[in-house]
Amino acid sequence: MSEMSDRLLFWGPRILGLLVSLFLGVFALDVFTPGTPILEALPGFLIHLIPALAILGLVIVSWRWEWITGVAFIGLAILYSLRVGPAHADWVLVIAGPLMIVGALFLWSWQHQRMVRP
């Protein structure tokens, strides 16, 4: 692979992981409704941010253990699919789909790094 594709394979999953975290974080904004004081909605907002922060934590872990991050992303996608899938198949595509793709990219990047630098 060229240097450019090596860098893309290294940075791609990390950037996409950050975007997935940001995407999940947007769902936490639904606690802010008209007429609800901000201080009353803040605890709910923080609780709803937990999934986004967990994904962010996994992306941070990826700098040291790329394979663990890949397995964790795929595991979260499967867990979410099993938990939510029977009732909301469309949600599975929107949430678990990106998690699965990012997890696969992390594993691909990890495998590539192992082949390039034995």
N, C-alpha and C positions, 0 to 999 in steps of 0.2 A: 504494500500500500504506500501511497505517497505521504509526504509529511502533512499535507493539507487534510487528507482523509483520516490520518491518524489523529490529528487534533480535533477534527469534527467528531470522530468516534469517541474521543475522550470527553469533550465538552458537551456534546449533544444530549446524552442522558442527564447530565447534571442540570443543564439549562431547562430541559423539559420537565425534570423533577421539580425545579423551582416554580415553573409555570403551573404544574399540577397542584402544588401547595398553594399558590396564589388563587387558583381556580376554586379550590375547596374552601379557602378563606373567605371568598366572596359570599358563600352560602351563610356565613355567620352574620352577615349584615341583616338578615331577615328578622332579627330580634328588635331592631330599631323600627318601631311603628309610630305613626302619628299619634300624639297624645301621651306617649309613654316617656317619662323623664329619662334622660340619658343615664343617670346614676342607677335607676331601677333596671334598665336594660343591660348595663355593663356586665353583671355576673353571667347572664345568659350568653352574651357575646363571647366572653372568655371561654365558657364551656363549649360553645360551638366552634371555637378556634382550635380545639384540641386535635382534631384530625389533621388540619393543615400544619400545625406545629409538629406533629408526629412525622409527617412526610418531610418537612423541612429538616428535622433531626436525622432522618434516613439519608437525605442528600448530603448532610454534613459528614455522616459516617462513611459515605461513599469514597471520600478522599483517602481513607485508610483501608477499608475493606469493601471493595467494589462488589464482590460476589455476594456478600451478606445483604447489601442493599438490593441487588437484583432479585435474590430469593425473597426478601421481605416484601418488595413491591408486588411480585407475582403472588405471594401468599396473601397479601391484603386484597388483591383483586379477586382471588378465589374465595376468600372468606366473605367479602362483600357480596359476591355473586350468589353464594349459597344462602346468605342471610336475607338478602333483599330480592333476589332473582325471581322467586316464584310469584311474588305480588307485583313487581315493577321491572319488567324486562328492559324497558327503555332506560331506566336509571342505571342498570348494569352496564349498558353500552357507554353511557356518558361518564360514569365514575370508574368502573372497573376496566373499561377499555384502555384509557390512558395509563392507568396503573400497570396493566399487563404489558403494554408497549414499552414503557419506560423501564420496567423490570427486565424485559428481554434485551433492551439496548445496553443496560448495565452489565448483564451477563456476557453479551457479545463483546463489549469493550474489555471486560476482565479477561475473557478468553484470548482476545487479540493481544493484550498486554503480556500475557503469559507466553505466547508464541514469539513475540518480538523480543522480549527480554527474559530469556530462560533463567 
